[in-house]
Amino acid sequence: MQRGKVKKSSSELWAEFRFGVVGGLLSSPPAAGGLQAAIKALAAQSWQHPISGKQAQYGVATIERWYYRAKRERGSAVEALRRKTRADVGATRVVDDAVKSVLREHHREHPSWSYKLHADNLASAIVARALSAAVPSGATVRRWMQSAGLLRARNVRGHTRPGALAARDHYAATEVRSYENEYVGGLWHLDYHHCRRAVLLPSGRWQTPVCLAVLDDHSRIAAHVQWYLAETTENLVHAFCQALQRRGLPRLLLSDNGSPMLGEEFTSGLLRLGIVHETTLPYSPYQNGKQERFWGVLEGRCVAMLESCADLTLALLNEATLAWVEIEYNRTLHSEIKCTPLERFLNSSDVSRPSPSSAELKAAFMREVPRFQRRSDGTVSICGKRFEVPARYRQLRELRLRYAEWDLSVVHLVDATGIALCQLYPQDKAANAAGIRRAITPGAPAALPPKGEIAPLLKKHMADYAASGLPPAYLPKTEEEKK
């Protein structure tokens, strides 16, 4: 895209105009005694005003002053012909400390106020607090606040929440700098985005889809992009596993604090795969700026080319997006890296690792929870459903289970080190009603105590009591007395 010319200030335009008037006298000085005649000839001409563009004439004294000012200058004659700068340019009128304190307080509480609104409220605050300070003008308030870094902030939704306040304070106290990881696979970005238009479902309803995109920070390549109907952890894992199998395992992943990104299945899977997960500060999308920029390109080009498609479906949207990503986005010259994302991905130093198989990835993105085994029937409860534990593990009271909430067809029993011992299956009460039971391998039969024998400990207590010489502890009755 061709950039426009830099707009010159009025001082620069006047300097160039004046130099154009007297420049000929400097480059080709008139003969002795002919300077006044040359200046009068210039004064008789009409000149185009440097600001308004209208024709104007300038007096002999004015042109003469321009000439001698340029002639005396040893440096640049154009600089000498600039308009004189006021001595107080860039300076702000002295603002009382009490006024500064009020302005800082108002800006901290209301950063989205305009400077005019700050000035109006300042005047009322000075009267209400009986301050002896003079009321500054609106321009003075604006200049001082800008010089002090009290800039107007955009009013965001939920700006009074603790997270928004923390993000605002962090932004005000910490400088913002662009960054780039130096290796392919060193850092990935991941985020959801709500589309600007809806898709038509088979049920006849319209629904706004969400896009999950995974980008490599160094190369800017789109590892995987896919549209879904819901912003869930299940869809996040589904798309992220495809990105891993296409581009390898990254070292670090950066995302926001959305509930899908903080889901137990996703965070546990990243830990098992050795991927460090970091999140941005809430209400701070600029920390994931490369991802935010990608949404603008996706909407501005890919989605825009589908605006004439009246009956847009999710399948068509995904098909078109995949073609656009692979054919255009990944192969188009990037203005910042000066090459295409695909070229940088292939030619840069790579720290990514090979991706595991589909089965291993599925097993990785599961949550691990403890459960107590029910002794009566050897089952455990998961998401309101009962699963049967094999009889060989009947002696275990507390079990460790690994599963994904959206797919209970695969539930693993794991040991303390995370190694899968076996797969648990749902309880089938209809099959159990047939009365068929697997025999448990019996152990060595326990030896029964001899009949008529008293336990050794009780026999010892009775002997000790008899040896103590104490009187009987009760009075016995004969059989006749009992009757």
C-alpha positions as CSV (number, residue, x, y, z in Angstrom):
1,M,0.0,0.0,0.0
2,Q,1.4,3.4,-1.0
3,R,1.9,5.7,1.9
4,G,0.8,9.4,1.8
5,K,3.2,12.3,2.0
6,V,4.1,13.8,5.4
7,K,2.0,16.9,6.0
8,K,4.3,19.9,6.4
9,S,3.7,22.4,9.1
10,S,2.9,26.1,8.3
11,S,6.4,27.1,9.5
12,E,8.0,24.8,7.0
13,L,5.7,26.0,4.2
14,W,6.5,29.6,4.9
15,A,10.2,28.9,5.0
16,E,10.1,27.2,1.6
17,F,8.0,29.9,0.1
18,R,10.3,32.7,1.3
19,F,13.3,30.9,0.1
20,G,11.7,30.5,-3.3
21,V,11.2,34.3,-3.4
22,V,14.7,35.4,-2.5
23,G,16.6,32.3,-3.5
24,G,17.4,33.8,-6.9
25,L,19.1,36.9,-5.3
26,L,21.3,34.5,-3.2
27,S,22.3,32.2,-6.1
28,S,22.8,35.0,-8.7
29,P,23.5,38.3,-6.8
30,P,22.6,41.4,-8.9
31,A,25.3,43.8,-10.1
32,A,26.5,46.6,-7.7
33,G,23.7,49.1,-7.2
34,G,21.1,46.8,-8.7
35,L,19.8,45.1,-5.5
36,Q,17.0,47.5,-4.8
37,A,15.7,47.3,-8.4
38,A,15.7,43.5,-8.2
39,I,13.8,43.6,-4.9
40,K,11.2,46.0,-6.3
41,A,10.8,43.7,-9.3
42,L,10.0,40.8,-6.9
43,A,7.6,43.0,-5.0
44,A,5.7,43.8,-8.2
45,Q,5.0,40.1,-8.9
46,S,2.1,38.1,-7.6
47,W,2.9,35.0,-5.5
48,Q,0.8,32.0,-4.5
49,H,0.2,32.2,-0.7
50,P,1.8,29.1,0.9
51,I,-1.2,28.4,3.1
52,S,-4.4,29.6,1.3
53,G,-3.1,29.1,-2.2
54,K,-4.4,32.6,-3.3
55,Q,-2.4,35.1,-5.2
56,A,-0.7,37.8,-3.1
57,Q,1.9,40.5,-3.3
58,Y,4.6,41.4,-0.7
59,G,6.2,44.7,0.0
60,V,9.8,45.8,-0.7
61,A,10.6,46.0,3.0
62,T,9.3,42.5,3.6
63,I,11.3,40.9,0.8
64,E,14.3,42.9,1.8
65,R,14.0,41.5,5.4
66,W,13.8,38.0,4.1
67,Y,16.8,38.5,1.9
68,Y,19.1,39.8,4.6
69,R,17.9,37.2,7.1
70,A,18.8,34.4,4.7
71,K,22.1,36.0,3.7
72,R,23.3,36.4,7.3
73,E,22.6,32.7,8.1
74,R,25.7,30.6,7.8
75,G,23.8,27.4,8.0
76,S,20.6,26.5,6.2
77,A,19.0,29.6,4.6
78,V,15.6,27.8,4.7
79,E,15.8,27.3,8.4
80,A,16.6,31.0,8.8
81,L,13.4,31.9,7.0
82,R,11.1,29.9,9.3
83,R,8.6,31.7,11.3
84,K,9.8,32.7,14.7
85,T,8.8,30.2,17.4
86,R,7.1,31.5,20.5
87,A,9.2,31.2,23.6
88,D,6.4,29.4,25.4
89,V,5.8,26.7,22.8
90,G,5.6,23.3,24.4
91,A,5.4,24.8,27.9
92,T,2.3,24.4,30.1
93,R,1.1,27.0,32.4
94,V,2.0,26.4,36.0
95,V,-0.7,24.2,37.6
96,D,-1.1,24.2,41.3
97,D,-0.3,21.0,43.2
98,A,-3.8,20.8,44.6
99,V,-5.2,20.9,41.1
100,K,-2.8,18.2,39.9
101,S,-3.9,16.0,42.8
102,V,-7.6,16.5,41.9
103,L,-6.9,15.7,38.2
104,R,-5.0,12.6,39.1
105,E,-7.8,11.4,41.3
106,H,-10.4,12.0,38.6
107,H,-8.4,10.3,36.0
108,R,-7.8,7.3,38.2
109,E,-11.5,6.9,38.8
110,H,-12.7,7.9,35.4
111,P,-10.0,7.3,32.7
112,S,-12.5,7.5,29.9
113,W,-13.6,11.1,30.5
114,S,-12.7,13.7,27.9
115,Y,-10.3,16.5,28.8
116,K,-13.2,19.0,28.6
117,L,-15.2,16.9,31.1
118,H,-12.1,16.7,33.4
119,A,-11.8,20.5,33.2
120,D,-15.5,21.1,34.0
121,N,-15.4,18.7,37.0
122,L,-12.2,20.3,38.2
123,A,-13.8,23.7,38.4
124,S,-16.7,22.2,40.5
125,A,-14.2,20.3,42.7
126,I,-12.2,23.5,43.4
127,V,-15.3,25.2,44.6
128,A,-16.6,22.2,46.5
129,R,-13.3,21.6,48.3
130,A,-12.7,25.4,48.9
131,L,-9.3,25.2,47.3
132,S,-7.4,28.5,46.9
133,A,-6.0,27.5,43.5
134,A,-7.1,29.3,40.4
135,V,-9.3,27.4,37.9
136,P,-7.1,26.6,34.8
137,S,-8.5,26.7,31.3
138,G,-9.6,23.6,29.4
139,A,-6.5,23.9,27.1
140,T,-4.2,24.1,30.1
141,V,-5.9,21.0,31.7
142,R,-5.5,19.1,28.4
143,R,-1.8,20.0,27.9
144,W,-0.9,19.2,31.5
145,M,-2.7,15.9,31.6
146,Q,-1.1,14.8,28.3
147,S,2.4,15.8,29.5
148,A,1.8,13.9,32.7
149,G,0.8,10.8,30.9
150,L,-2.9,11.0,32.0
151,L,-4.2,10.0,28.6
152,R,-7.8,9.2,27.8
153,A,-8.6,5.5,27.9
154,R,-11.2,3.7,25.8
155,N,-14.2,2.7,28.0
156,V,-14.4,-1.1,27.9
157,R,-17.2,-3.3,29.0
158,G,-16.9,-4.4,32.7
159,H,-14.3,-1.7,33.4
160,T,-15.2,-1.7,37.1
161,R,-14.3,-5.3,37.6
162,P,-11.2,-6.2,39.6
163,G,-9.5,-7.8,36.5
164,A,-10.2,-4.7,34.4
165,L,-8.8,-2.4,37.1
166,A,-5.7,-4.6,37.4
167,A,-5.2,-4.5,33.7
168,R,-5.6,-0.7,33.6
169,D,-3.1,-0.2,36.4
170,H,-0.6,-2.6,34.7
171,Y,-1.0,-0.8,31.4
172,A,-0.4,2.6,33.0
173,A,2.6,1.5,35.0
174,T,4.4,-0.8,32.5
175,E,5.5,0.0,29.0
176,V,4.2,-1.9,26.1
177,R,6.7,-3.4,23.6
178,S,6.3,-5.6,20.5
179,Y,8.0,-9.0,20.8
180,E,8.9,-12.0,18.7
181,N,10.2,-15.4,19.6
182,E,13.4,-16.2,17.7
183,Y,12.6,-19.9,16.9
184,V,9.9,-21.7,15.0
185,G,7.9,-23.6,17.6
186,G,9.2,-21.6,20.4
187,L,5.8,-19.8,21.0
188,W,2.3,-20.4,19.7
189,H,-0.7,-18.2,20.0
190,L,-4.3,-19.6,20.4
191,D,-7.6,-17.9,20.7
192,Y,-11.3,-18.0,19.9
193,H,-13.1,-15.4,17.6
194,H,-16.8,-14.8,17.0
195,C,-17.7,-14.4,13.4
196,R,-19.4,-11.3,12.0
197,R,-22.0,-13.3,10.2
198,A,-24.1,-16.3,11.0
199,V,-24.3,-19.8,9.4
200,L,-27.4,-21.8,8.5
201,L,-27.8,-25.0,10.4
202,P,-29.6,-28.1,9.1
203,S,-32.4,-27.4,11.6
204,G,-33.2,-24.2,9.8
205,R,-31.8,-21.9,12.5
206,W,-29.1,-19.3,12.2
207,Q,-26.2,-19.3,14.6
208,T,-23.0,-17.3,14.9
209,P,-19.9,-19.6,14.6
210,V,-16.6,-19.2,16.5
211,C,-13.2,-19.7,15.0
212,L,-10.3,-21.3,16.8
213,A,-6.9,-20.4,15.3
214,V,-3.4,-21.5,16.3
215,L,-0.5,-19.3,15.1
216,D,3.3,-19.6,15.3
217,D,4.8,-16.5,16.8
218,H,8.1,-16.5,14.8
219,S,6.9,-17.4,11.3
220,R,3.2,-16.1,11.7
221,I,2.1,-19.3,10.0
222,A,-1.4,-20.5,10.8
223,A,-0.9,-24.0,12.2
224,H,-4.7,-24.7,12.1
225,V,-7.9,-22.7,11.7
226,Q,-11.4,-24.1,12.1
227,W,-14.9,-22.9,12.8
228,Y,-17.2,-24.4,15.4
229,L,-20.7,-23.8,16.8
230,A,-19.6,-23.5,20.4
231,E,-16.6,-22.2,22.4
232,T,-15.8,-25.3,24.4
233,T,-12.8,-27.2,25.7
234,E,-13.8,-30.1,23.5
235,N,-13.6,-28.0,20.3
236,L,-10.3,-26.5,21.5
237,V,-8.7,-29.8,22.0
238,H,-10.0,-31.0,18.6
239,A,-8.4,-28.1,16.8
240,F,-5.2,-28.0,18.8
241,C,-4.5,-31.7,18.2
242,Q,-4.8,-31.1,14.5
243,A,-2.3,-28.2,14.8
244,L,0.1,-30.4,16.7
245,Q,0.0,-33.2,14.1
246,R,0.5,-30.7,11.2
247,R,3.2,-28.5,12.7
248,G,4.8,-30.4,15.7
249,L,4.8,-29.8,19.4
250,P,5.7,-26.2,20.5
251,R,7.6,-25.2,23.6
252,L,5.3,-22.5,24.8
253,L,1.6,-21.6,24.3
254,L,0.1,-18.2,25.0
255,S,-3.7,-17.8,25.3
256,D,-6.2,-15.7,27.2
257,N,-8.0,-16.7,30.4
258,G,-11.2,-18.1,28.7
259,S,-12.8,-21.1,30.4
260,P,-12.0,-23.5,27.5
261,M,-8.3,-22.6,27.8
262,L,-8.3,-23.2,31.6
263,G,-10.3,-26.5,31.3
264,E,-8.8,-29.4,33.2
265,E,-8.5,-31.6,30.1
266,F,-6.6,-29.0,28.1
267,T,-4.2,-27.8,30.8
268,S,-3.4,-31.4,31.9
269,G,-2.8,-32.4,28.3
270,L,-0.3,-29.5,27.8
271,L,1.5,-30.6,31.0
272,R,1.8,-34.2,29.8
273,L,3.1,-33.1,26.4
274,G,5.7,-30.8,28.0
275,I,4.1,-27.5,26.6
276,V,4.4,-24.5,28.9
277,H,1.1,-22.7,29.2
278,E,1.0,-19.0,29.9
279,T,-2.1,-16.7,29.9
280,T,-2.4,-13.0,29.2
281,L,-3.6,-10.4,31.7
282,P,-7.4,-10.2,31.7
283,Y,-8.8,-7.3,29.6
284,S,-5.4,-7.0,27.8
285,P,-5.8,-8.2,24.2
286,Y,-2.8,-6.3,23.1
287,Q,-0.6,-8.9,24.8
288,N,-1.8,-11.3,22.1
289,G,-1.6,-8.8,19.4
290,K,-0.5,-11.1,16.6
291,Q,-3.6,-13.2,17.2
292,E,-5.9,-10.1,17.2
293,R,-4.3,-8.9,13.9
294,F,-5.0,-12.3,12.3
295,W,-8.8,-11.9,13.0
296,G,-8.8,-8.6,11.1
297,V,-7.2,-10.3,8.1
298,L,-9.5,-13.3,8.3
299,E,-12.7,-11.2,8.5
300,G,-11.4,-8.6,5.9
301,R,-10.5,-11.1,3.2
302,C,-11.8,-14.6,3.7
303,V,-15.2,-13.9,5.3
304,A,-15.7,-10.8,3.1
305,M,-15.4,-12.9,0.0
306,L,-18.4,-15.0,1.3
307,E,-20.7,-12.1,1.8
308,S,-22.7,-12.9,-1.4
309,C,-23.2,-16.5,-0.2
310,A,-26.8,-16.3,1.1
311,D,-27.0,-19.9,2.6
312,L,-23.6,-20.1,4.2
313,T,-23.2,-23.3,6.1
314,L,-20.5,-24.3,8.6
315,A,-19.1,-26.9,6.3
316,L,-18.7,-24.4,3.5
317,L,-17.2,-21.8,5.8
318,N,-14.6,-24.3,7.0
319,E,-13.8,-25.4,3.5
320,A,-13.4,-21.9,2.3
321,T,-11.3,-20.9,5.3
322,L,-8.9,-23.8,5.0
323,A,-8.3,-23.0,1.3
324,W,-7.7,-19.3,2.0
325,V,-5.3,-20.1,4.9
326,E,-3.2,-22.6,2.9
327,I,-3.3,-20.9,-0.5
328,E,-3.3,-17.2,0.4
329,Y,-2.4,-16.4,4.0
330,N,0.5,-18.8,4.5
331,R,1.9,-18.0,1.1
332,T,1.5,-14.2,1.0
333,L,4.4,-11.7,1.7
334,H,4.1,-10.5,5.3
335,S,4.9,-6.8,5.6
336,E,6.7,-7.2,8.9
337,I,8.9,-10.3,8.4
338,K,9.5,-9.5,4.7
339,C,8.7,-13.0,3.5
340,T,5.8,-15.4,3.5
341,P,4.9,-17.3,6.7
342,L,5.6,-20.6,5.0
343,E,9.0,-19.6,3.9
344,R,10.0,-18.4,7.3
345,F,8.6,-21.6,8.9
346,L,10.7,-23.7,6.6
347,N,13.9,-21.7,6.7
348,S,14.2,-20.6,10.4
349,S,15.7,-22.5,13.3
350,D,13.1,-24.9,14.7
351,V,12.7,-26.1,18.3
352,S,9.4,-27.9,17.9
353,R,9.2,-31.7,18.5
354,P,7.5,-34.4,16.6
355,S,3.8,-34.9,17.3
356,P,2.6,-38.1,19.0
357,S,0.0,-40.3,17.4
358,S,-3.7,-39.6,17.4
359,A,-4.3,-42.2,20.1
360,E,-1.6,-40.7,22.3
361,L,-2.9,-37.2,21.9
362,K,-6.4,-38.4,22.8
363,A,-5.1,-40.0,25.9
364,A,-3.1,-36.9,26.9
365,F,-6.0,-34.5,26.9
366,M,-7.9,-36.0,29.7
367,R,-8.5,-35.0,33.3
368,E,-7.3,-37.1,36.2
369,V,-9.5,-37.4,39.3
370,P,-9.6,-39.6,42.4
371,R,-12.6,-41.8,43.1
372,F,-13.6,-44.3,45.9
373,Q,-14.6,-47.8,44.8
374,R,-18.0,-48.9,46.0
375,R,-17.4,-52.2,47.8
376,S,-20.8,-53.6,47.3
377,D,-20.6,-53.9,43.5
378,G,-17.1,-52.8,42.6
379,T,-18.1,-49.6,40.7
380,V,-17.1,-45.9,40.6
381,S,-19.2,-42.9,39.6
382,I,-18.2,-40.5,36.8
383,C,-20.4,-37.6,35.7
384,G,-23.4,-39.4,37.2
385,K,-22.7,-42.7,35.4
386,R,-21.3,-45.9,37.0
387,F,-18.3,-47.8,35.7
388,E,-17.3,-51.3,36.7
389,V,-13.8,-51.9,38.2
390,P,-12.2,-55.3,37.3
391,A,-12.2,-57.7,40.2
392,R,-8.4,-57.9,40.3
393,Y,-8.5,-54.3,41.6
394,R,-11.2,-54.9,44.2
395,Q,-8.7,-54.5,47.0
396,L,-8.0,-50.8,46.1
397,R,-10.1,-48.4,48.0
398,E,-9.1,-45.1,46.2
399,L,-8.7,-45.2,42.5
400,R,-7.2,-42.6,40.0
401,L,-9.2,-42.3,36.8
402,R,-8.5,-40.4,33.6
403,Y,-11.2,-39.3,31.2
404,A,-12.6,-36.4,29.1
405,E,-16.0,-35.2,30.0
406,W,-17.2,-35.1,26.4
407,D,-16.1,-38.7,25.7
408,L,-16.9,-41.2,28.4
409,S,-16.3,-44.1,26.0
410,V,-12.7,-44.1,27.1
411,V,-12.0,-44.1,30.9
412,H,-8.7,-45.3,32.1
413,L,-7.6,-46.6,35.5
414,V,-4.1,-45.3,36.2
415,D,-1.5,-45.8,38.9
416,A,0.3,-43.2,40.9
417,T,2.8,-42.6,38.1
418,G,0.1,-42.0,35.5
419,I,0.5,-45.3,33.6
420,A,-2.8,-46.7,32.4
421,L,-3.6,-50.0,34.1
422,C,-6.8,-50.9,32.2
423,Q,-9.9,-49.3,30.7
424,L,-13.2,-49.1,32.6
425,Y,-16.5,-49.7,30.9
426,P,-20.0,-48.5,31.9
427,Q,-22.1,-50.7,34.1
428,D,-24.5,-53.0,32.1
429,K,-27.3,-53.8,34.4
430,A,-29.2,-55.7,31.8
431,A,-26.3,-58.1,31.2
432,N,-25.7,-58.4,35.0
433,A,-29.4,-59.5,35.4
434,A,-28.6,-62.7,33.6
435,G,-26.9,-63.9,36.7
436,I,-23.6,-64.8,35.0
437,R,-20.7,-64.0,37.2
438,R,-17.0,-64.5,36.8
439,A,-15.4,-66.6,39.5
440,I,-12.8,-64.8,41.7
441,T,-9.7,-67.0,42.1
442,P,-9.7,-68.1,45.7
443,G,-6.7,-67.8,47.9
444,A,-5.5,-70.3,50.6
445,P,-8.5,-71.2,52.9
446,A,-8.3,-69.7,56.3
447,A,-7.7,-72.2,59.2
448,L,-10.6,-72.4,61.6
449,P,-10.0,-72.4,65.3
450,P,-10.4,-75.8,67.1
451,K,-13.9,-76.3,68.4
452,G,-14.4,-75.8,72.2
453,E,-11.1,-73.9,72.5
454,I,-11.0,-70.4,74.1
455,A,-9.0,-67.7,72.4
456,P,-5.4,-67.5,73.7
457,L,-5.7,-63.9,75.0
458,L,-8.9,-64.5,76.9
459,K,-7.5,-67.8,78.4
460,K,-4.5,-65.7,79.6
461,H,-6.7,-63.1,81.2
462,M,-8.7,-65.8,83.1
463,A,-5.5,-67.4,84.4
464,D,-4.1,-64.1,85.6
465,Y,-7.3,-63.3,87.4
466,A,-7.4,-66.7,89.1
467,A,-3.7,-66.3,90.2
468,S,-4.4,-62.9,91.7
469,G,-6.2,-64.4,94.7
470,L,-9.2,-62.0,94.4
471,P,-12.6,-63.3,95.5
472,P,-15.0,-64.4,92.8
473,A,-16.5,-61.5,90.9
474,Y,-20.0,-62.9,91.0
475,L,-22.1,-65.3,93.0
476,P,-23.1,-68.4,91.1
477,K,-26.5,-70.1,91.3
478,T,-27.2,-73.7,91.1
479,E,-29.7,-75.1,88.6
480,E,-32.3,-75.6,91.3
481,E,-31.9,-72.0,92.6
482,K,-32.4,-70.7,89.0
483,K,-35.8,-72.4,88.9
